[in-house]
Amino acid sequence: MRGGEAFYLVEILKGMAITMRHLLSNMFDPQRMPTLEYPDQKPEYGPWLRGRHRLMKREDGSPRCVACQMCSTICPADCISIVSGEDDRADVEKAPESFDINLLRCVYCGFCVEACPCDAIRMDTGIFELAADNREAFKVDIDFLLNNTTDGVRR
């Protein structure tokens, strides 16, 4: 056996010793295991974690968005599309006719929330589990965004 092969065998034995140590410690002390049984045990997220988007409403129920296009401009994934239109209210010049977000393209960076001058878009819904059976379910429109709530339940 050459010197390089002996060194190789020693390193394999060291790796196997580490693996056995972890295996035995997890078998005899399962409370220390970092694994969660996911559907039954949910991880606790901090308040800083971003969830699904939502649009804020005014007192009259209309969207707070003024269609300034700042969120769609700053979005690095280019997943927000806004079509602006005229608004008949005196305090607002424009309002979104459509506000669509493609959640499959979104990287959840939060730039859209920071760029919004009127605090119209937020990512504080508490919805982190995004699953659907088709791609069209991930393309959300203004009605969906206005009805998201902070408790993770759509109303």
Buried (B, 14 or more C-beta within 10 A) or exposed (E): EEEEEEEEEEEEEEEEEEEEEEEEEBEEEEEEEEEEEEEEEEEEEEEEEBBBBBBBBBEEEBBBBBBBBBBBEBBEBEBBBBEBEEBEEEEBEBBBEEBBBBBEBBEBBBBBBEBBEBEBBBBBBBBBEEEEEEEEEBBBEBEBBBEBEEEEEEE
